[in-house]
Amino acid sequence: MLPASPFKLLSLCVLGLTLSACSNQVDPNSPEGQRQAAFKQILGHSEPLGGMLLGRVAFDGEAFAAHTEGLVELIDAPWAHFPEPGESNQRNASRPEIWSDPEGFAAAIDAYKSAVNELAAVTREGVDSLDQVRQPLTVVQQVCKACHDDYRR
C-alpha cells in the first residue's frame, strides 16, 4: 500500500472541517438552542394531548391532567430566548415580525398563557372525559397555530 500524499491528507482534513462547519446543530447555550429546547419540552406535553383529542392515543384523564400541568410549568420557558435582530448569526425559524410587531407578539404570548391556564383550570377539577377538555384544548391549539402563522417561518 502506498503512503498517502500530504496533499491528499490536507484535502481530507479541509473537507472534514468544511463538512463539520456545515452542521445544522444549534449551540445549546445560544438563545436559539435554549428556545428550541423549551419548545421541544412543550411539544412533549402537547403532542400526547393532541393525540388524545384526535383518538390516536387512548384517553387517560390523569395523563391528560399531568401533561397539562407540564404545559403550565413551561408557560414562560421560551419567551426570553428570542434574541434581538443581529445579535445572533444562527439560523432560526423566527420571523422579523416578532421585533417589528412586539405588541402583537406579546398579545400572542398572552393568548397562549391564558389558554393554557384555562385548560389547567378545567383539568384541576378532574378529567373524566374528553368532552370536558375538548374545547379548552382546541383553544390552546388555535392560539399556537395563530402565533406560528404570524411569527414563525
C-alpha positions in Angstrom: 0.0 0.0 0.0 1.4 3.4 -1.0 1.5 6.1 1.7 -1.0 8.9 1.3 0.4 12.1 -0.1 0.5 15.2 2.1 -1.8 17.0 -0.3 -4.4 14.2 0.0 -4.3 14.3 3.8 -4.6 18.0 3.8 -7.5 17.9 1.4 -9.3 15.3 3.6 -8.8 17.4 6.7 -10.1 20.5 4.9 -13.1 18.6 3.6 -13.8 17.2 7.1 -13.6 20.6 8.7 -15.8 22.1 6.0 -18.5 19.5 6.5 -18.5 19.9 10.2 -18.9 23.6 9.8 -22.0 23.0 7.7 -23.7 21.2 10.5 -27.2 22.3 11.4 -26.5 21.9 15.1 -27.5 24.8 17.2 -25.4 25.8 20.2 -27.5 24.6 23.1 -26.4 27.6 25.2 -27.4 30.1 22.5 -30.8 31.8 22.6 -31.9 29.6 19.6 -30.8 26.4 21.4 -32.5 27.4 24.7 -35.7 28.4 22.8 -35.7 25.1 20.8 -35.1 23.1 23.9 -38.1 24.8 25.7 -40.4 24.3 22.7 -39.3 20.6 22.5 -40.3 20.2 26.1 -43.7 21.9 25.4 -44.1 19.6 22.4 -43.5 16.6 24.7 -46.7 17.6 26.5 -48.8 19.0 23.7 -48.4 16.0 21.4 -49.9 13.5 23.8 -52.8 15.9 24.5 -53.4 16.4 20.8 -53.2 12.6 20.3 -55.9 12.0 22.9 -58.1 14.7 21.3 -57.8 13.0 17.9 -58.1 9.5 19.2 -54.5 8.5 18.2 -53.7 7.9 21.9 -56.1 6.3 24.3 -57.7 8.9 26.5 -56.4 8.9 30.1 -57.7 11.7 32.3 -54.8 11.5 34.8 -52.2 11.6 32.0 -54.1 14.4 30.3 -54.0 16.5 33.6 -50.3 15.7 34.1 -49.4 16.9 30.5 -51.5 20.0 31.1 -49.5 20.7 34.3 -46.4 20.2 32.2 -47.5 23.0 29.9 -48.2 25.2 32.9 -44.7 24.6 34.3 -43.2 25.6 30.9 -45.5 28.5 30.3 -42.7 31.1 30.5 -39.8 29.0 29.3 -39.3 30.0 25.6 -40.2 33.7 25.5 -37.0 35.2 26.9 -34.9 33.4 24.3 -35.7 35.4 21.2 -32.6 37.5 20.5 -32.8 40.9 19.0 -32.1 41.1 15.3 -28.4 40.9 14.6 -27.5 39.5 18.0 -27.1 36.0 16.6 -26.0 34.6 13.3 -27.6 31.2 13.9 -30.4 30.3 11.6 -33.8 30.2 13.2 -37.5 30.0 12.3 -38.5 33.3 13.9 -40.0 35.9 11.5 -38.9 39.6 11.8 -42.4 40.4 12.8 -41.5 39.3 16.3 -39.5 42.5 16.6 -41.4 44.8 14.2 -44.7 43.9 15.9 -43.7 43.4 19.6 -47.2 44.3 20.8 -48.7 41.6 18.6 -46.2 39.1 19.6 -46.8 39.9 23.3 -50.5 39.5 22.7 -50.0 36.1 21.1 -47.9 35.0 24.1 -50.6 36.3 26.5 -53.3 34.4 24.5 -51.2 31.2 24.8 -50.7 31.7 28.5 -54.4 32.4 29.1 -55.5 29.4 27.0 -53.1 27.0 28.9 -54.3 28.4 32.2 -57.9 27.9 31.2 -57.1 24.3 30.2 -55.4 23.8 33.5 -58.3 25.2 35.5 -60.6 22.6 33.8 -58.2 19.7 34.4 -57.6 20.5 38.0 -61.2 19.7 38.7 -60.6 16.2 37.5 -60.8 14.9 33.9 -63.3 12.1 33.4 -64.0 12.5 29.7 -62.5 14.1 26.6 -65.7 16.2 26.3 -64.6 18.1 29.4 -61.4 19.3 27.8 -62.1 19.3 24.1 -63.0 23.0 23.9 -60.1 24.4 26.1 -57.5 22.2 24.4 -58.8 23.3 21.0 -58.3 26.9 22.0 -54.7 26.2 23.1 -54.1 24.6 19.7 -55.7 27.5 17.8 -53.6 30.1 19.6 -50.4 28.1 19.0 -51.3 27.9 15.3 -52.1 31.6 15.1 -48.8 32.5 16.6 -46.9 30.2 14.2 -48.8 31.6 11.3 -47.8 35.2 12.2 -44.4 34.8 13.8 -42.7 31.6 12.5 -41.2 30.8 9.1 
